[in-house]
């Protein structure tokens, strides 16, 4: 009698473990599918952004590199909502640039970035998970970038530091100037640049 009871107890435990394992497997499938849909939306947003720039490239001061912030300034499209949250995608890193005369798109939303994806090559586009920019380097694997701001009366003009060409676009918009490089700025403000670092890993 005791053996039978023990055997039944063992069977119940086995069934419970199997059910839990199956539940975990099914939940993994649900979350994986949900993440896949988010990444598809992310990629489709990048394509729409790239197409908008290509259709209106004559509008921009520097058609070789056009930032999302510039596209929004021209009211050519609405802000891109992140598929990962209720926030909007980043205006200062998201851009379309010509590399060997071929458009490549970068789109940053929250802690994810599609970087320099070749136009019309969705299958080979890479998505990375990134950290926030920091003035401190924590690892030799950290991404490194020089970002810009400028000083007027001892205060930084912008709340953030930007890539050089986006920085230039903000300067031109604010002062009505026609610069292409930070080194050309003389009278409007004192240019300041710093190195920043962040973590970056490819999403599998």
C-alpha positions as CSV (number, residue, x, y, z in Angstrom):
1,X,0.0,0.0,0.0
2,X,2.8,2.4,0.9
3,X,4.7,1.5,-2.3
4,X,1.6,2.3,-4.4
5,X,1.0,5.6,-2.6
6,X,4.7,6.5,-3.1
7,X,4.6,5.6,-6.8
8,X,1.4,7.7,-7.3
9,X,3.0,10.6,-5.5
10,X,6.0,10.3,-7.8
11,X,3.8,10.2,-10.9
12,X,2.0,13.4,-9.8
13,X,5.3,15.2,-9.3
14,X,6.4,14.1,-12.7
15,X,3.2,15.4,-14.3
16,X,3.6,18.7,-12.5
17,X,7.2,19.1,-13.7
18,X,6.1,18.3,-17.2
19,X,3.3,20.8,-17.1
20,X,5.6,23.5,-15.8
21,X,8.2,22.8,-18.5
22,X,5.5,22.9,-21.2
23,X,4.2,26.2,-19.8
24,X,7.7,27.7,-19.8
25,X,8.2,26.5,-23.4
26,X,4.9,28.0,-24.5
27,X,5.5,31.3,-22.7
28,X,9.0,31.5,-24.3
29,X,7.3,31.0,-27.7
30,X,4.8,33.8,-27.0
31,X,7.4,36.3,-25.9
32,X,9.7,35.4,-28.7
33,X,6.9,35.9,-31.2
34,X,6.0,39.2,-29.6
35,X,9.6,40.4,-29.7
36,X,9.8,39.3,-33.4
37,X,6.8,41.5,-34.2
38,X,8.4,44.4,-32.4
39,X,11.6,44.0,-34.4
40,X,9.6,43.8,-37.7
41,X,7.8,47.1,-36.8
42,X,11.2,48.6,-35.9
43,X,12.5,47.6,-39.3
44,X,9.5,48.8,-41.2
45,X,9.7,52.2,-39.5
46,X,13.3,52.4,-40.6
47,X,12.3,51.7,-44.2
48,X,9.5,54.4,-44.1
49,X,12.1,56.9,-42.7
50,X,14.6,56.1,-45.5
51,X,12.0,56.3,-48.2
52,X,10.8,59.7,-46.9
53,X,14.4,61.1,-47.1
54,X,15.0,59.7,-50.5
55,X,11.8,61.2,-51.9
56,X,12.7,64.7,-50.5
57,X,16.6,64.7,-50.5
58,X,16.7,68.1,-52.3
59,X,15.1,69.7,-49.3
60,X,18.1,69.2,-47.0
61,X,21.2,71.3,-46.5
62,X,23.4,68.2,-46.5
63,X,21.7,65.5,-48.5
64,X,24.6,63.1,-47.9
65,X,23.5,62.7,-44.2
66,X,19.9,63.5,-43.2
67,X,18.8,63.1,-39.5
68,X,15.3,62.3,-38.3
69,X,15.3,65.7,-36.5
70,X,15.8,67.5,-39.8
71,X,12.9,65.5,-41.4
72,X,10.6,66.4,-38.5
73,X,11.7,70.1,-38.8
74,X,10.5,70.0,-42.4
75,X,7.2,68.3,-41.3
76,X,7.7,65.6,-43.9
77,X,6.7,62.8,-41.5
78,X,5.4,62.4,-38.0
79,X,7.6,61.3,-35.1
80,X,8.3,57.6,-35.1
81,X,6.9,55.8,-32.0
82,X,9.2,53.2,-30.5
83,X,7.8,49.6,-30.8
84,X,9.4,48.9,-27.4
85,X,7.7,51.6,-25.3
86,X,5.4,54.6,-25.5
87,X,8.3,56.9,-26.3
88,X,9.4,58.3,-29.6
89,X,12.5,57.3,-31.5
90,X,15.7,59.4,-31.2
91,X,16.0,62.4,-33.5
92,X,19.7,62.9,-33.2
93,X,21.1,59.5,-34.0
94,X,18.5,58.3,-36.4
95,X,19.7,59.2,-39.9
96,X,19.9,58.3,-43.6
97,X,23.3,58.5,-45.1
98,X,24.8,57.8,-48.5
99,X,27.6,55.3,-48.4
100,X,29.2,54.6,-51.8
101,X,26.1,56.4,-53.3
102,X,23.8,53.8,-51.6
103,X,21.3,55.0,-48.9
104,X,21.9,53.4,-45.5
105,X,19.5,53.9,-42.6
106,X,20.1,54.1,-38.9
107,X,17.2,54.2,-36.5
108,X,17.5,54.3,-32.7
109,X,14.5,53.7,-30.5
110,X,14.9,53.3,-26.8
111,X,17.9,50.9,-26.2
112,X,17.8,49.4,-29.7
113,X,19.4,50.6,-32.9
114,X,19.4,49.5,-36.5
115,X,22.7,50.7,-37.7
116,X,23.7,51.6,-41.3
117,X,21.3,49.1,-42.9
118,X,21.6,49.1,-46.6
119,X,18.4,50.3,-48.3
120,X,16.2,47.5,-49.5
121,X,18.3,44.8,-47.8
122,X,16.1,44.1,-44.8
123,X,17.3,40.5,-44.4
124,X,20.9,41.5,-43.7
125,X,20.1,44.5,-41.4
126,X,21.5,44.1,-37.9
127,X,19.8,45.2,-34.7
128,X,21.9,46.1,-31.6
129,X,21.0,46.6,-28.0
130,X,22.8,49.6,-26.6
131,X,23.4,51.4,-23.3
132,X,23.3,55.1,-22.7
133,X,26.3,57.3,-23.5
134,X,28.7,57.8,-20.6
135,X,31.9,59.8,-20.3
136,X,33.5,56.8,-18.5
137,X,34.7,53.8,-20.4
138,X,33.9,50.5,-18.6
139,X,35.1,47.9,-21.1
140,X,37.4,47.6,-24.1
141,X,34.3,46.4,-26.0
142,X,32.4,49.7,-25.4
143,X,31.5,51.7,-28.5
144,X,33.3,55.1,-28.6
145,X,32.1,58.3,-30.3
146,X,33.1,62.0,-30.2
147,X,30.0,64.2,-29.6
148,X,29.6,67.9,-29.8
149,X,28.1,70.9,-27.9
150,X,29.0,74.5,-27.7
151,X,29.5,77.1,-25.0
152,X,27.9,80.6,-24.8
153,X,28.6,82.7,-21.8
154,X,30.0,79.7,-19.9
155,X,26.9,77.5,-20.5
156,X,26.3,74.6,-22.9
157,X,23.9,75.6,-25.6
158,X,22.2,72.2,-26.0
159,X,21.0,69.8,-23.4
160,X,22.8,66.9,-25.0
161,X,26.0,66.3,-26.9
162,X,25.4,65.4,-30.6
163,X,27.2,63.8,-33.5
164,X,29.0,66.4,-35.5
165,X,26.7,66.7,-38.4
166,X,23.5,66.8,-36.3
167,X,25.2,69.4,-34.1
168,X,25.9,71.4,-37.3
169,X,22.3,71.1,-38.4
170,X,21.1,72.4,-35.0
171,X,23.6,75.3,-35.1
172,X,22.5,76.2,-38.7
173,X,18.8,76.1,-37.6
174,X,19.4,78.3,-34.5
175,X,21.7,80.9,-36.0
176,X,20.6,80.8,-39.7
177,X,24.2,79.8,-40.7
178,X,25.4,77.6,-43.5
179,X,28.1,75.4,-41.9
180,X,29.1,71.9,-42.9
181,X,31.7,71.2,-40.3
182,X,32.2,72.1,-36.6
183,X,35.7,73.5,-37.3
184,X,34.1,76.3,-39.4
185,X,32.2,77.7,-36.4
186,X,33.9,80.8,-35.1
187,X,31.6,83.5,-33.8
188,X,28.3,81.9,-32.7
189,X,29.8,79.9,-29.9
190,X,32.8,78.0,-28.6
191,X,32.7,74.4,-29.9
192,X,33.2,71.7,-27.3
193,X,33.6,68.0,-28.0
194,X,34.0,65.0,-25.7
195,X,34.4,61.3,-26.1
196,X,31.6,59.2,-24.9
197,X,31.2,55.4,-24.5
198,X,28.3,52.9,-24.4
199,X,27.7,49.2,-24.3
200,X,26.6,47.6,-27.6
201,X,25.7,44.0,-28.4
202,X,24.0,42.4,-31.4
203,X,20.5,41.0,-31.0
204,X,20.3,37.4,-32.1
